[in-house]
Amino acid sequence: MESELALPKGQLMSGKRGLVTGVANRNSIAWGIASQIVAQGGEAALAYLDSNEKRVRPLGESIGVSLYVPMDVTNDASMDAAFAAMADKWGTIDYLVHSIAFADRDQISGSFVENCTREGLATAIDVSVYSFVDCARRAAAMMRPGGSLITMTYLGSERAIPNYNTMGVAKAALEAATRYIARDLGPAGVRVNAISAGAMRTLSLAGISGGRSMLAQGRRLSAMREDTSMEGVAGCALWLLSDLGRSTTGEVIHVDAGFHMMGLPAEDETPS
Ligand SMILES: NC(=O)c1ccc[n+]([C@@H]2O[C@H](COP(=O)([O-])OP(=O)(O)OC[C@H]3O[C@@H](n4cnc5c(N)ncnc54)[C@H](O)[C@@H]3O)[C@@H](O)[C@H]2O)c1
């Protein structure tokens, strides 16, 4: 299958092999990134939750992916098996894409202060933050200088966005983790960055109360007055994962059509 994204083909990822986590279906950000890595000459292993296998395999097969690793980030045995499978097949890897988040539904709706629970916050941090630390530690052990890791975040880490709540707290922790991991892995020549994407129509967004409104308001209040494109997010990922991203580490890069930097909307744009 040809890549569905309107990005030029090339060889930016030629000779690079790595793991893309977080493909659930063809709308997943991870799928947009994986298909572009392959379109740029790279090899990608796909990690997926068992329940997504029937959707992930056909997608991967359509672009010639040869390595599939079931992976539940909350289960150490599953993490061990996933990284062992990659080590067996490839020995070393060059990159890792972390595109995983989860919070219970009551944690991403209504009042944060009322709804946030000890257990809800712990689950969100475990799946959405600790998983990146764990992936980074395991991936770094298989990387040479020039390796690159990326994770996905959202502006709800920096600003209080309606309903994003517990996930916003988790994303703030994820961005801090990105800097600490970057600091630790820097001397080994491994770079670590986060992409802060604008709202995009995926399963994760559908799980957030008012996700549709996040999408519409993101479009209306962004500098460019448009949705965040998969092309833009995948393009940024290619820059960070390839040698073009040399010297960039510990960054959180916004790819959101300029939503994050807007102040007040002009008077004629203010909702009545
Ligand atoms: N969609 C958006 O608007 C948006 C914006 C900014 C950032 N993000 C972030 O992008 C990332 C990918 O989300 P998406 O929007 O592509 O949605 P998605 O639902 O397609 O991807 C989320 C992935 O997390 C995986 N996952 C959840 N729990 C897991 C576990 N225990 N073990 C392994 N995998 C697990 C799911 O299987 C799924 O593949 C997330 O970190 C999300 O917060 C999304």
The ligand as an SDF file (V2000), in Angstrom:
LIG
                    3D

 44 48  0  0  0  0  0  0  0  0999 V2000
   -5.0140   12.6060   19.3560 N   0  0  0  0  0  0  0  0  0  0  0  0
   -4.6140   13.7500   19.8900 C   0  0  0  0  0  0  0  0  0  0  0  0
   -5.3230   14.7700   19.8030 O   0  0  0  0  0  0  0  0  0  0  0  0
   -3.2650   13.8390   20.5670 C   0  0  0  0  0  0  0  0  0  0  0  0
   -2.6630   15.1040   20.7190 C   0  0  0  0  0  0  0  0  0  0  0  0
   -1.4400   15.2000   21.3580 C   0  0  0  0  0  0  0  0  0  0  0  0
   -0.8330   14.0400   21.8460 C   0  0  0  0  0  0  0  0  0  0  0  0
   -1.4400   12.8320   21.7080 N   0  0  0  0  0  0  0  0  0  0  0  0
   -0.7680   11.6510   22.2380 C   0  0  0  0  0  0  0  0  0  0  0  0
   -0.3840   10.8030   21.1680 O   0  0  0  0  0  0  0  0  0  0  0  0
   -0.2210    9.4870   21.6740 C   0  0  0  0  0  0  0  0  0  0  0  0
   -0.9310    8.5060   20.7670 C   0  0  0  0  0  0  0  0  0  0  0  0
   -2.3330    8.7060   20.8480 O   0  0  0  0  0  0  0  0  0  0  0  0
   -3.2870    8.6920   19.5740 P   0  0  0  0  0  0  0  0  0  0  0  0
   -3.9930    9.9940   19.5770 O   0  0  0  0  0  0  0  0  0  0  0  0
   -2.5610    8.2510   18.3700 O   0  0  0  0  0  0  0  0  0  0  0  0
   -4.3950    7.6260   19.9950 O   0  0  0  0  0  0  0  0  0  0  0  0
   -4.4070    6.0200   19.8790 P   0  0  0  0  0  0  0  0  0  0  0  0
   -5.5390    5.6060   20.7530 O   0  0  0  0  0  0  0  0  0  0  0  0
   -4.4420    5.6090   18.4800 O   0  0  0  0  0  0  0  0  0  0  0  0
   -3.0150    5.5800   20.5340 O   0  0  0  0  0  0  0  0  0  0  0  0
   -2.8470    5.3340   21.9100 C   0  0  0  0  0  0  0  0  0  0  0  0
   -2.1290    4.0100   22.0050 C   0  0  0  0  0  0  0  0  0  0  0  0
   -1.7840    3.7010   23.3700 O   0  0  0  0  0  0  0  0  0  0  0  0
   -1.8450    2.2980   23.4570 C   0  0  0  0  0  0  0  0  0  0  0  0
   -1.8810    1.8240   24.8400 N   0  0  0  0  0  0  0  0  0  0  0  0
   -2.7480    2.1770   25.8390 C   0  0  0  0  0  0  0  0  0  0  0  0
   -2.4680    1.4620   26.9460 N   0  0  0  0  0  0  0  0  0  0  0  0
   -1.4140    0.6620   26.6490 C   0  0  0  0  0  0  0  0  0  0  0  0
   -0.6740   -0.3060   27.3750 C   0  0  0  0  0  0  0  0  0  0  0  0
   -0.9770   -0.6200   28.6560 N   0  0  0  0  0  0  0  0  0  0  0  0
    0.3680   -0.9370   26.7700 N   0  0  0  0  0  0  0  0  0  0  0  0
    0.6830   -0.6570   25.4830 C   0  0  0  0  0  0  0  0  0  0  0  0
    0.0110    0.2500   24.7200 N   0  0  0  0  0  0  0  0  0  0  0  0
   -1.0280    0.8820   25.3140 C   0  0  0  0  0  0  0  0  0  0  0  0
   -3.1360    1.9590   22.7180 C   0  0  0  0  0  0  0  0  0  0  0  0
   -3.1980    0.5920   22.4020 O   0  0  0  0  0  0  0  0  0  0  0  0
   -2.9970    2.8420   21.4890 C   0  0  0  0  0  0  0  0  0  0  0  0
   -2.3090    2.1660   20.4750 O   0  0  0  0  0  0  0  0  0  0  0  0
   -0.7320    9.5090   23.1160 C   0  0  0  0  0  0  0  0  0  0  0  0
    0.3780    9.6870   23.9900 O   0  0  0  0  0  0  0  0  0  0  0  0
   -1.5930   10.7540   23.1270 C   0  0  0  0  0  0  0  0  0  0  0  0
   -1.7460   11.2990   24.4320 O   0  0  0  0  0  0  0  0  0  0  0  0
   -2.6400   12.7040   21.0560 C   0  0  0  0  0  0  0  0  0  0  0  0
  1  2  1  0
  2  3  2  0
  2  4  1  0
  4  5  1  0
  4 44  2  0
  5  6  2  0
  6  7  1  0
  7  8  2  0
  8  9  1  0
  8 44  1  0
  9 10  1  0
  9 42  1  0
 10 11  1  0
 11 12  1  0
 11 40  1  0
 12 13  1  0
 13 14  1  0
 14 15  2  0
 14 16  1  0
 14 17  1  0
 17 18  1  0
 18 19  2  0
 18 20  1  0
 18 21  1  0
 21 22  1  0
 22 23  1  0
 23 24  1  0
 23 38  1  0
 24 25  1  0
 25 26  1  0
 25 36  1  0
 26 27  1  0
 26 35  1  0
 27 28  2  0
 28 29  1  0
 29 30  1  0
 29 35  2  0
 30 31  1  0
 30 32  2  0
 32 33  1  0
 33 34  2  0
 34 35  1  0
 36 37  1  0
 36 38  1  0
 38 39  1  0
 40 41  1  0
 40 42  1  0
 42 43  1  0
M  CHG  2   8   1  16  -1
M  END
$$$$
